Amino acid sequence: MLDPARKYFQCTDRERAIFEAGIKLGGIFHQYTGVPVNESNVTDIERVIEKSVLIQPFVKHVSVEINIGQSTSFQYTSLSGEMMDVRLTVEYNGQMVNARMHYVQDLNYPLMYLEE
């Protein structure tokens, strides 16, 4: 893919792939946190997130799993970072990185990190 913004990045191709992965994960977290979710729409929301990320530059693969746990007495809950398990692959000039966002129990935090 031609990259018209390349001249603005003073880094290696691997560093750029890592940057792009971080931007995508951060965008997912901040864009979708708070969306109303329950059993009737959880699969739809997973697919919408995947499709919206897949059209972004350099993304080769994305998978989203949402664990909603228990709904409230109003039969839905709000999506939070603790519920999301996201894996994505970004490729930039032949450099591939696999990144993930999921809740890490030991840290009590929805962590974003590189798997490879």
TAMOHU-V287678 format. One record per residue. RES is the residue in three letters. PHI is phi in degrees with one decimal (999 if undefined). PSI is psi as a letter, one per 30 degrees, with the letter a starting at -180 (NA if undefined). OMEGA is omega in degrees with one decimal (none if undefined). Layout:
# TAMOHU-V287678
res/phi/psi/omega
RES/PHI/PSI/OMEGA
RES/PHI/PSI/OMEGA
This chain:
# TAMOHU-V287678
res/phi/psi/omega
MET/999/k/175.7
LEU/-67.2/k/-177.8
ASP/-118.1/j/-179.6
PRO/-68.0/f/-179.3
ALA/-95.8/f/-174.4
ARG/-50.7/e/-175.2
LYS/-64.2/f/-179.2
TYR/-87.8/f/-176.4
PHE/-108.5/j/178.1
GLN/-100.7/i/-177.0
CYS/-156.5/l/177.2
THR/-75.7/l/177.2
ASP/-62.6/e/177.5
ARG/-64.9/e/177.4
GLU/-60.9/e/178.5
ARG/-66.7/e/177.2
ALA/-61.5/e/178.5
ILE/-64.5/e/177.0
PHE/-57.3/e/-178.7
GLU/-61.7/e/178.3
ALA/-63.1/e/179.3
GLY/-62.9/e/178.1
ILE/-62.4/e/-178.9
LYS/-64.1/e/-179.7
LEU/-64.6/e/178.1
GLY/-62.4/e/177.9
GLY/-63.2/e/178.2
ILE/-60.3/e/-177.6
PHE/-58.4/e/-173.5
HIS/-79.2/f/-179.8
GLN/-78.5/e/-171.1
TYR/-102.9/f/176.6
THR/-60.4/k/179.2
GLY/100.7/f/178.7
VAL/-65.0/k/176.9
PRO/-66.2/k/-176.2
VAL/-142.7/k/170.6
ASN/-152.8/a/-176.7
GLU/-59.4/f/-175.6
SER/-75.6/f/-177.1
ASN/-125.9/g/-175.1
VAL/-60.0/e/179.4
THR/-65.9/e/177.9
ASP/-62.0/e/-179.8
ILE/-65.7/e/176.2
GLU/-56.8/e/-178.2
ARG/-68.1/e/177.9
VAL/-62.0/e/178.6
ILE/-61.4/e/179.7
GLU/-58.8/e/-177.5
LYS/-64.9/e/180.0
SER/-70.7/e/179.4
VAL/-79.2/e/-178.4
LEU/-61.9/f/-179.6
ILE/-83.8/f/179.3
GLN/-79.6/l/-177.5
PRO/-57.4/k/170.4
PHE/75.3/f/179.7
VAL/-82.6/k/179.5
LYS/-103.6/e/-178.3
HIS/-155.5/k/173.0
VAL/-149.7/k/173.1
SER/-134.1/k/-178.2
VAL/-127.2/k/172.3
GLU/-125.1/k/179.3
ILE/-118.0/k/176.0
ASN/-106.3/j/-174.5
ILE/-82.7/f/-179.7
GLY/62.5/b/-178.4
GLN/-99.5/k/173.3
SER/-78.1/l/176.9
THR/-78.5/a/178.5
SER/-65.1/f/175.9
PHE/-90.6/g/173.8
GLN/71.0/g/171.7
TYR/-155.6/l/174.6
THR/-139.7/l/177.6
SER/-99.5/k/-179.9
LEU/-61.5/k/177.2
SER/-130.6/l/178.9
GLY/-60.0/e/179.8
GLU/-65.8/f/-177.4
MET/-89.1/f/-171.6
MET/-94.7/k/169.9
ASP/-127.7/j/-174.2
VAL/-120.4/k/173.6
ARG/-124.9/k/176.6
LEU/-144.3/l/176.6
THR/-118.8/k/177.7
VAL/-118.8/k/175.2
GLU/-124.7/k/176.7
TYR/-131.2/j/-179.8
ASN/48.7/h/177.6
GLY/84.6/f/177.7
GLN/-93.0/j/-178.3
MET/-106.7/k/172.8
VAL/-132.3/k/175.9
ASN/-111.9/k/-177.4
ALA/-119.6/l/-177.8
ARG/-146.7/k/169.4
MET/-128.8/k/173.2
HIS/-160.0/l/-178.8
TYR/-72.9/k/178.2
VAL/-104.8/j/-175.4
GLN/-55.0/e/-177.5
ASP/-60.5/e/-179.0
LEU/-96.5/f/-175.0
ASN/53.7/h/-170.9
TYR/-156.9/k/172.7
PRO/-80.5/j/-171.8
LEU/-85.7/k/171.6
MET/-109.0/k/-176.2
TYR/-158.5/l/176.0
LEU/-89.7/k/174.9
GLU/-87.8/e/178.8
GLU/-141.5/NA/none
